[in-house]
Amino acid sequence: MAVTLADVKVNLHDDTKKGVIDEFIKGDYIFSNIPFEFIANPITGGAGWTASYTYVKEESKTGFRDINGKYTDSEAKQDVKNAEVKVYGGSFTIDRALRDQGGVENIVAFQMKQKIKALRKGFSYELINGQKASDSKSFDGLDTLLKQASTEVDTQGFDLSTFEKVKENALEFASKMNDFLSLLSGKPDAILGNATLINKIKLIAKILGLGTETQSQAGNFVGTWNGGIPLVELGVYDNKETVPIDGGKTSLYAVRFGEDGLEVLSPSQGGAIDAILPDFTQANEQARGLVELRGVPVIRNSKSCGVLRNIKVQ
């Protein structure tokens, strides 16, 4: 069964890990909503974890029949796929001499919060751009997973590069967006993009009267597209746009979370997130802290997520 990090927190007895999960979901739409499923099993020899999961590549069909006639048989088609859990995180050190200067708790809290913030942003970056072919330690992100999918749409450089173009092309973009979303197997839980494109879409929604604001679980107000689909800015990590702009063009992702959509597979023991505070009782010059996430994002249904490519924004 897939659960959110908020659900995971309920069953924890470790106050440190509870606080870490709070920091993960605070103000972050992805980590507040993406589900985790604990099904990955250890690889022989202690080399990590692997999970087998079903992937629906073609859905079942229905139709009419005549009296005394027959339906045309059709079956849903699925594959069994394997995914390897990856470990993503970071560490920091604090010199033990600072312990005697006072305020070490504040230093530890600051470093932990900053590391969690970086982990959130970095994991979101990999969720889009990860490519295990170029980095064996990484996983495939949505950019790779959705290539040549039936829900991958190329706009051929549809122009939203200026305010005038946004106004001029607003209605046509809304039509393209709705055609794109209609390819999905259900209403998406979020539309993901960089700030440049998301702000332009919010403007289009305002021009056409299609946009509203909704309050997220974290209490933030999020702009929405027609039908109340949250428009989520993925921001910047390490001075790079999480959803890159290349040659003035960028992409837009639509995702549906869940056991039949986008989720994260994690170790069966439930250890999706681990955190260690610096221990100044040990005889070391520096005390080390660490935060990591163990998981691999997968798409369970071929039509649960999609990408709209080559939108001109600059």
N, C-alpha and C positions, 0 to 999 in steps of 0.2 A: 504494500500500500504506500502510495506517495503522500508525503506530508510537507508542509512548509516549515521554514526554520522556526517560526513562532510556535508551531506544534511541537517541534523538537525541544524547544526551551522548556515547555511545560513539564516534561519528564526528566529534566536534569536536576541533579542534587548538588552540582558543583557551582558555587556562586560565581567563580571566575568565568566559567564557560557560559553561564547565563548572561553575564555582563558583556561578553564578547559577542554573543548572538544579538543582543540588543543593539550593539554598535553596527553589526552587519545590516540589520533591517531598518535602522533609523534613517529615514529620508531616502531610502534606496528602493526604487520600484521593482527592480529585478529580484533582489534578494528578499524582498517582502512577499513576492508572489511565485517565484519559480519553485516547483515541488522537488523534493529529494526522495528517491526510492532506494531503500537499503537492501540490495540484492546481490551486490558484487561479492564473490568468494575469493579466498586467498589463492594465489598461484603457487604451485609446488615449488619449494625451495626458497620461499619468502621473497619472491620477486615482485610482489604487488598484489593487485586484485583484478579479476576479470568478471564480466557479467554477460550473460546471454539474454537477449530480449527479442520480442516479436516486433516486426516492422510491417505495417499494413501498406503495401505498395499499390493495391488496387481495391477499391471499395465495391461492395455488392450493389447490384442494380435491380430496379423494379420497373413494372410497366403494366399496361392494360392487356386483357385477353378477351376474345370473343366467347360467348356462351358455347360450351362444348369444345372450346379451343384450349390451348395450352400456353403457359408462359414459356418464354425463352430462358433456359437455365443460365444462371450466372452465379459465380462464386467470388467471394472476396479472396484476394490473393495476399499472402504474407510470406515474409522471409524470417528466418532466425538469424540475427546478427550478434556479433560479439563486440564488446567495447572494453577497453582497459582503463581502469581508474587512474587518474593522474594526481600528483601531489603538487599543490601550488601554494606558495606563501612566502614568508620572509622572517628574518631574525634581526635582533639589535643587541648591542651591549651597552652597559652603563658601568663606569668605573666605580669600584667599591668605595673609593675615597670620597665620592660625592654623598655617600650615605651619612657621613659625619657632618655635612654642611647643612643638613636640614632640608626638608621638602622633597626627600627622595620618592615618597609616594606620588607626589605630583609629577615628577620626572617619569616614573614608570607608567603612570596613567596616560601621560602625554604621548610617550613613545608607543604604547599599545594602541591608542586610538588612531595615531597616524599610520601605524602598520596595517591596522584593519581597514582604514580608509583606502590605503594604497592597494590592499588585496582586493577590495570590492571593485575598484576601478580597473585593476589589472585583469581580474577574472572576466569582467564585462568586455574588456578589450579582446581577450582570447576567445570569449563566447562568439564574437563576430569574426575575428581574424585568425584564430588558431589554425595551424596547419601541420599535422604530424609528419607530413612528407619532408618538410624542411626543418623540423625540430622534433626528434623522437620523444622528447620529454613532454611535448604538448599534445593537445587533442585537436580534432577538426572542428572549426567553428562554423557558424551559419553560412558564411561566405562560400566555404568549400562544400558543406553538406547540401546546399541548395543549387549547386551548379547542375544545369541540364535537367532540373526538376520541372514538372508540369506547372509549378507555381512560380517559376522564374520568368519574369517579364522584362524585356528591354524596351525602354521608352524612346530609344534612338536619339537621345539628347534633348528631351523635352525641356523647353526653356522657361526657367523661373529665375533667371540671373539678376534681374533688376525689379524694382518696385513696379515699373510700368509693365514689364512682362508678366509679373504676378497678377496684376489686375486684368491684363489683356487675356491671359490664358487660364484664369481661375476656373471657369466653367468646364473647359476641356480637361483640365487636370482632375477636377472632381469626377468626371466621367471615366477617365483612365484609372483613377484610384478605385472607384466602385467596381469597374470591370476586373481589376486585379484582385480585390478582396472577394469577389464572387467565385474565384477559382479555388478558394480555400474550402475545407470541409465544414467549417463553422465560423462563427464570429470570433475574430482574434481577441486575445486579452490585452494586447498592446501593439502599438506601431512604434518601432524603434528607429531612431536616426540621430544625426548630429544636430547641434543647436541651429546651425544655419538653415538647414532644410525644415526642421520642425517648426521654427518660427515663421517660415514662409507658408507652411501648411496651416498654421494657426491663423495667419492673415487671410488665407483663402477661405477657411471655414467661417471667419468673421464676415468677409465680403458676401458670402453666399448664405449666411445665416445657418450654417451647419454645425457650428462649434458651441460647446458648453465647457464648464469646468466641473471636475469631480474631485472629491477629497479622497486621498489615498489612505491606506491603513496607518501610515506614518504621520498623517495629519496634514500633509502637503496638498496644495491644490494643483491638479494636473489638467491641462487642456485636453479636449477630446475631439475626435473626428465624428462625422455623421453616425449616429447610433450610439454615441457614448464610448467609443473606443479610445483609451488613453493614448496620448501622444507623448512619448518618453524620450527625453534627451539623454544620450549615453555619455556625453561629456568628453573629457580629455584625459589621457593617461600618458605620463612621461613625455609631455609636450606633443603628443600625437592624438589626433581625432580618433575616437573609438570606431566611428564609421567614417572612413577617410574620404577626403575630397581629392580626386585625381584629375588633373586637367580641367578643373572647374566643374566636374561631374561627381555625383555621389549616388548612394543607394538608400533604399528604405526597406525595412524588414517588418513583416507582420508575423506575430507569433501567438499561438494558443498553447497555454500551459496545461499540463496534466499527464496522466498515465497513457492517454491516447494522443499526446502532443509533445511539446518540448518539456523535458525534465532532466534532472541530474541523477545519475546512478552513483551510489556511494557504497562503501563496505557494509556487509551484512550485519556487522557488529554495531552499526549505528554511529561510527566515528567519522562523521562528515567534517567536523571542525574540531581542531585541537589548538590549545593555547597553553603556554607555559610562561609564568611570571619569573622575572629574575630572582635568583635565590642568593641572598647576600650572606647566608650562613656557611656557604662552602668556601674553602681556602683557594679562591681564585682572584686574580687582580681585577677582572671584570666579571660581572654577572650578566647572563645572557637570557633574553626573552625571545619567544617564538610564537607565531600564529600561522596555521596552515589550513587549507581546505582540501579535502580528498573527494574527488568526484570527476565525472565525465558527462558532459551534456549530450543527449541523444534526442532524435526526432522519431517518435513512435509511429506517426502516420504521415505518409508522403504529402498529404494536403493540409496538414495542420499549420504549416509555416510557409512563408513565401518571401520573395525579394523582388522589388521594383528597381531596376538598374538604370544607370546613365541618365539621371535627372540633372540638368544643368542648373547650378546654383551660383556660379560666379562667371 
